[in-house]
């Protein structure tokens, strides 16, 4: 009997040891490839609104076979492309990573700079006139890719690709490679920040001349337009025109427009086929760089931006946005099919999100009896300048717009004025203008810590060294524009801050959560999957435990 008990004891201990070893192996196992997908200006409800038109292999695969967070938000303003891409990959807000917009005013230069403007670099793959002074140097923190490369002694490869330069550069971080589309040549290019020559696989891809193929036929709806009952009538007054068009309706005659545009391949950017082009580039990059085939994890960051271009011109209720999204679904399905066939679901990790949402066309909302209006901030400037001149002796606004104002601080100091009090005075005065919901002085944002509401969102988008003297936000559904068609984004309101978040692949169960999460949580979640350090300025929280539950 005693021998039986000893044997049973040893067997139980051995089972426990095996279970512990299996658990440790599971913890140490990381995916071979991470594919981070951004869909520029994607509203999360597009998936469900257009559900009956989607295939089984794209967005439905993410929803039915992956994990979905339905209550994900951007926790700062302005909600635009530059900050969106930086915040997702750096795991922090503009208050930390310093990317406050697609461009911003720099006092020392007395002008605005582009978010990816870095002097002394040249374009690689474009023409002599192509602007190549581009890189990630204005981002103050590392990305999850930067930390992964440091973690693996640069053995991991990190590549960012996009139609937009900033959509490729910011996700690639400081240590990766980035390639973006050049409309003049129809090529994907880079800059000497990264390398002096394009890699052979990209030269071969550019030689396919795919933009010429895509622009050789009209853009017609993928399915009969009569079945697109989820969007408004095609011919309406809310939508903008591509130069050369007489009406914003299907079919869009791309061959004719190419001739009107002087055969400039930038026209591709106004169509959903720019996303198809990028999908094919993603597969070429995986194969050309042999991503996911080494002994450490690689990262491919993809930023699809056709939805943004189409959304700006036609709006979220248009037949164009519906067709562009249905087509994107098919491109996504092709990419996911490729990953499953070549890696197996257990060996890759995909996340999909957006860089911001978008407002319905204000005139469309107004016609639906929903209070909405365009607010041209330039109309307010003369009165504001006159107020400042009358009270302080001189107009001291040196730059700004609908979201922030910059003051001549030297003049304010020379008059013996208290800068903080002046900022607060102007912030209060701005509230008299129609459509202005609020304004906060820089002094207030520096000395006060907000914990909730719009002031918290404004503060997360405020960088103490780079931002202006007064931060401004408009009322819901008030859009800062002097136009009459199309729409945009940038506000702190839910139609701009609500974002999709889908996870699929290695270690991701099927599930769904309505817990409030933030776009800044993505980077640390990826890092946790990879057992890699968090980005240097990370303020988000890993969501891995939500998926385990």
C-alpha positions, 0 to 999 in steps of 0.5 A: 500500500505504501508503494502505491501511495508513493507512486501516486504521489510521484505521478501527481507531481509529474502531472503538475510539472508537465502542466507547469511546463506546458503553461510556461511554453504557452507564455513564451510562445509568440506569433511569428508575424504581427499585422497591424491594420489601420482603416483611415476614417472608419466608423465602427458601425460600417461593418454592421450597416453593410453586413449583408453585403460583406463576404465571409473572409474579411470583416466577418471573419474578424467578428465571427472568429476573433475578439471585438471591443465595441466601446473603444475610443480616442481619448484626445483631440484633435482626432486626425491621421497623424495623432491617430497613427502615433497614438495607436503604435506609441500607446500614448496621447499627443500630450506625451508623444507630441504628435498634435496634428497632421501639422502644427505651428512652431514658434521657433520657426514662425511657421507650421510644419508637417508631422513627418517633416524632417530636413536634410533627407531626400526621396528615394524612388520618386522624381527630383522634385519629390519631397523626401525630407520625411521621417518620424523624428517629430514623434517624441516616444518609441513605438511597440515596433521600436521596442521590439527591435531593441528587445531582439537586437534588431533581428525583428523587422518592422515595416510600415506601408500606406498611401499616405506618408504619415500613415506609413512613417509613424507606425514604422517608428524610429527604427523600422522601414516605411514606404508610401505612395507617390501620385506623380510616378505611381510608385511606392517610395521612401526617403534617405532617412531609411535607405538610399535605394528601394529594395529589389522586391519593391522595384519589381512591384512598382514595375507592375504599373498597377495604378495604370491598370486600376485607372483604365476602367470606370469605378462602378459599384461592385454589386448592383447599385439598387441593392445599396439600400443602406446609403442615400440616393446617388445624385445629391447636393451633399457630395463633392466632385473630382476635378473634371466631373459634372456630377458625383455619381456612378459610374466614375469615369476614371479613364476620362478623369486621368486625361483631365488630370494630365495622367497623374496617378494621384487620381488613384487616391480618390478611389477604393482601388488605392486599398487594393494596391496596398493590399497587394503591396502588403503581400509583396512585402511579406514575401520580399522581406520574408516577414514572419519566417525568422526566429523572432517576431516581425511587424507589418503596419498597414494603413488603408486610407481610401475610406478617408478620401471617399469619406471626405468627398462624399460623406458616410451616408454615400453610395461611394463609401458603401462601395468602397467599404464593401471592396475593402472587405474583399481586399481584407479577405484576400489578405487574411486568406493569404496569412492563414494559408501561409502561416496558419492562424496560430502563428500570426496576430492581426489587429484592426482599428482606425485613426479617427471617425468622421461626421456626416455631411452637416447639410445632410444632417440639417435636412434630417432636422438634426442640428448641424452646421459648418462653422467658418472660424475665419468669420470670427477672427476680425471681431476677436482681433478687434477685441484684443486690440481694444483691450491690450493695445495690439492684436497679438494672435500670430497663428491658429485656427478652429482648434487652437490659438498662438499668441505673441508672448514677447509682446504680452510680456513687454506690456507687463501682462500676466500670460495666464490671465490673458489666455483665460480672458481670450478663452472666455471671450471665444464662448460668445461665438456661435458653435463654440462649445468651450475653450481652455487656456494653456495655463489652466491645462498646465496647472489643472489635472482633469479626470473626465469629460471633454476637458480631459480629452482636450488635455490629453491632446495638449502638449505643454511645449508645442501646443497653443495658448488657447485650445478650442472645441466646437459643439457636437455636429458643428464642423469647422469648414467654409465649404458646402459639400463633404465632411471631415473629423477632428472633434472630441465628440463620439462620431470622431472618437469611437473606433473599431478594435478587432483582434484575430489570430494567435492566442485570440479567442472568439469573444466580444466586450463592451468594456470601455477601452482606448486606442492607446491600449493597443500598443501594450496589448501587442507588447504583452502578446510578444513578451516585449517592452512597452513603448517609452511613453506608454499610458495605455493598459493591456487588454489581454486579460479581457480576451482570456475572460 
